[in-house]
Amino acid sequence: MISFNLPPTVGTELDYMRQAIENHKVCGDGAFTKQCHAWLEERFGAQKVLLTTSGTSALEMAALLCGLAPGDEVILPSYTFSSTATAFVLTGAKLVFADIRPDTMNLDETKLEAAITEKTKVICVMHYAGVACEMDTILAIARRHGLLVVEDAAQGVMSTYKGRALGTIGDFGCYSFHETKNYSMGEGGALVINNAAYNEPAEILREKGTNRSKFLRGQVDKYTWISYGSSYLPSDLNAAFLWAQLERADEINENRLAAWQRYWDALSPLAEEGKIALPVIPADCVHNAHMFYIKLRDLEERTALTAHLREDGVLACFHYIPLHSAPAGRQYGRFAGEDVYTTRESERLLRLPMYYGLDPADQDVVVASIRSFFGR
Ligand SMILES: *Cc1c(COP(=O)(O)O)cnc(C)c1O
C-alpha cells in the first residue's frame, strides 16, 4: 500500500530531544522553544511567534485575543477543519460561513462584504493547501469595516503571498506542527502576533493567566495572576523535535515541491483532455506543496476513482465535509448567501499521497492508476 501521509522525520530529532533532557529543561519555553521562536520570527519576518500545544490552541488564543463577546459574528469558510470554527465557538461568537472560490478552495473575497453585519468583528481566512487567500482585498475590506483578521495558516508554513509569509499578514496567524503537516512536533503549533500591542496579553493567556514570562525576563520581581489564561505552551521535548525539522526546512520544502511538480507534469495531459482538474496557484502565491489534489467530475466519479486507486494499492483521501452541513455547524453558525461552490467543489476533490520523502516510483504507480481509470 502507498500511504496517503507519512509524518516527516529528518533523523536528528532524538539527538535534540536527548539534549533537552540533559539540559534538565523539558517543560515549556526552554532553549529549543526559544530557538524555534527566533527561527520562525526571522525567517518569516514575524513580529512575534509563540509555540503552542497545537494549531487548534493557536486558533483558540487568537480567538480569545480578538476580545469577542457572545453574539459577535465571525466570518469564515465552511470548507475548513473543525478547529477553525471551534476556536471561535469558545468565545460565544456566532459563525457566519461564506462561500469559497472554486479555483483555490479559499474564502471568496468577492462574497465577503455581503456577509458582514453590524455584529461582525473578525474575518478568519484559511489558506487551503498552503495557497494564499486574496489577502490584499480581504485586508482592505477588514479595514473599511474595522474588523480583525485571523489567518488559519495551519497548512501554510513556508508559503508566501506577494513575498510575505502566510500568517504574518493579518492580525494573528496560526500554524500547525501536527504530524500530518509539512513540519512536525507530533502535536503542536504556533501563534503569530502581528501587532505588538497583543504581545503581553498573549504571553499572559499562554502562561495560565500569569505574567510569568515577564518575571523570567527579569522585568518584574514576582509573578502573579493577571487575567484569564490557560496552558498553551508545549514541552521543550516537542520543540527539540521541531527544531530538527526547521533546521532542514528548505530541504523538506524542496523535496515536497519536486513531488508536487512531478504529479503536475504527469497529470497535465489528463487535465488538458478535460478528464480532471488540477490545483490553481494564483500568480501572487508561492505555495509549500502541502497537498496535491485533483478534481473529478462529481462525487460519483470520485468514489469510483478512490476505489480504483485502492485496488492498485494507493490510498487517496477526500477532504472536508462542509462545516455548515455538520451538526455543530448548524448549531453554531449559518451560511451567508448561497452555497454555490462549497459543497459542489468539496465533493469533486481527491487528495493524492503527498509527504516528505515520497518515492517517485510510488508516484508513478499513483499516476498510472489514475490514467488507467480513464482508459489511458
Ligand atoms: C491541521 C489543521 C488545524 C489544526 O491543527 P492541530 O495542530 O491539529 O490542532 C487547523 N486548521 C487547519 C486548516 C488545519 O489543516
The ligand as an SDF file (V2000), in Angstrom:
LIG
                    3D

 15 15  0  0  0  0  0  0  0  0999 V2000
   -4.3230   20.8590   10.9180 C   0  0  0  0  0  0  0  0  0  0  0  0
   -5.2450   21.9950   10.8860 C   0  0  0  0  0  0  0  0  0  0  0  0
   -5.6870   22.6300   12.0640 C   0  0  0  0  0  0  0  0  0  0  0  0
   -5.4290   22.1000   13.4380 C   0  0  0  0  0  0  0  0  0  0  0  0
   -4.1350   21.9090   13.7820 O   0  0  0  0  0  0  0  0  0  0  0  0
   -3.7610   20.9460   15.0120 P   0  0  0  0  0  0  0  0  0  0  0  0
   -2.3180   21.2060   15.2200 O   0  0  0  0  0  0  0  0  0  0  0  0
   -4.0640   19.5440   14.5800 O   0  0  0  0  0  0  0  0  0  0  0  0
   -4.5970   21.3490   16.1760 O   0  0  0  0  0  0  0  0  0  0  0  0
   -6.4730   23.7510   11.9460 C   0  0  0  0  0  0  0  0  0  0  0  0
   -6.8400   24.2390   10.7480 N   0  0  0  0  0  0  0  0  0  0  0  0
   -6.4650   23.6480    9.6050 C   0  0  0  0  0  0  0  0  0  0  0  0
   -6.8880   24.2460    8.3150 C   0  0  0  0  0  0  0  0  0  0  0  0
   -5.6640   22.5030    9.6320 C   0  0  0  0  0  0  0  0  0  0  0  0
   -5.3130   21.9290    8.4660 O   0  0  0  0  0  0  0  0  0  0  0  0
  1  2  1  0
  2  3  1  0
  2 14  2  0
  3  4  1  0
  3 10  2  0
  4  5  1  0
  5  6  1  0
  6  7  2  0
  6  8  1  0
  6  9  1  0
 10 11  1  0
 11 12  2  0
 12 13  1  0
 12 14  1  0
 14 15  1  0
M  END
$$$$
